[in-house]
Amino acid sequence: MKIGVFDSGVGGLTVLKALRDKYKHVDFVYLGDTARVPYGNKSAQTVIRYSLECAEFLMGEGIDLLVVACNSASSYALDSLRESLPIPVFGVIDPGVKKALEITKGKVGVIGTRATISSGVYKRRLEEYGVEVYQKASPLFVPLVEEGMVEGKIAQEIVEYYLKDLKEARVDTLILGCTHYPLLRPLIERYMGDNVKVIDSATVLALEIEPFVKEKGLSYLELNFTDISPNLEFLIELILGEVDKPRLVSLPCKV
Amino acid sequence: MKIGVFDSGVGGLTVLKALRDKYKHVDFVYLGDTARVPYGNKSAQTVIRYSLECAEFLMGEGIDLLVVACNSASSYALDSLRESLPIPVFGVIDPGVKKALEITKGKVGVIGTRATISSGVYKRRLEEYGVEVYQKASPLFVPLVEEGMVEGKIAQEIVEYYLKDLKEARVDTLILGCTHYPLLRPLIERYMGDNVKVIDSATVLALEIEPFVKEKGLSYLELNFTDISPNLEFLIELILGEVDKPRLVSLPCKV
């Protein structure tokens, strides 16, 4: 079985890692659209178009199941993807919501890109269950992570800048609504304190797709990127914990 | 006469503004490739491809002269553009170098995106004239400006973080090697102190193209963008000081 995973860039490798840790006998094809990263500050229309193009590429690689590892793409493009693809499609929103509902005492914070937060998708789903939701767009977190600045004074202050309101609102649970954010998790947890449970979607997502996964044979991994910049291999190793050669690919596209 | 100006996003509007201030009777067509912004953390190969696509779009609009307002694109794509276009092409590197050579006492600092600094183009040109050059990639400045965070504690600390070495090296002149950076100029000047002359390319560039400019009639301005995100109009007004409706366009492209 072959699972396709796409993200706007390297952040989705955090999701890929959780999937690979759980399913050791499945093939994975990853696509990071690094030529157009980030998606999170672009319009819904553009995010949907890019997502369809990424999916088209992965379908060409013969995948049996698609994981949208990008929260911005999951927020806007999931319906379009499900309509146009003949295979199961999973996003990262529902798993995060599910986990939050399991553990919250009633007040959930959500952080994400401008696109994810504007879509209001986390807020709507959580409020359906009577949960109070406090959300905050945190657009500088992605460039921080992409610069590898996941600790130190500047990262700390930016964490404080974005999370201050959520801490004051005394949320008991915080959803990391962007696949880049798990890399800032230690700083975020330290700032929010022991009483706040921080969750990301990767582990729950890995459980959610279980009924669709058929494991057999060895696991093969292919890492595709639309742009290979000098620090890409460093970031791959930082996230996956192993060295894998990225392959440069072209997408059928329009901008 | 019609002048085409392109940039990876909104930063090039600082160059457009300087050109419009000087040439009041010329038509301008601007293209911001906001669907793929930023260019500065992408590879040379991708930056060249994108630049050729932007130029192709502007040629289709009937321009007589092309200004590459993006430093990353000027660093890597100027030769390719000049080879493939039948009109004069100007970048933002040479004007910055020229101005720096005029005023420096011997030590020049250069800040820019990762792409611009890695290209080494400022360093090589300045060193040809026996100038000592200290350069520093400052990749967080672009997202700061795009978030409108051009003052306050976080912006100040990021300015200090990137400029510390240049200040300690006692540069007497500092080139803002990215069209986004003029928006951080007040903070940068305050940190570097009165003894350091801060220069950006826009004004010098406007002088440099003078022999090629034929003014007549009224000035027409067309603002094209490949993605229109919610805060685009705010940024246009912040930089141009006037409200102009952006037009959403598609480029013939490949990613």
Interface residues (C-beta under 8 A of the other chain):
Chain A: D33 T34 A35 R36 N41 K42 S43 Q45 T46 E53 R114 S118 P139 L140 V142 P143 L144 E146 E147 M149 K153 I154 E157 I158 Y161 T226 D227 I228 S229 P230 N231 S250 L251 C253 K254 V255
Chain B: D33 T34 A35 R36 N41 K42 S43 Q45 T46 E53 R114 S118 P139 L140 V142 P143 L144 E146 E147 M149 K153 I154 E157 I158 Y161 T226 D227 I228 S229 P230 N231 S250 L251 C253 K254 V255
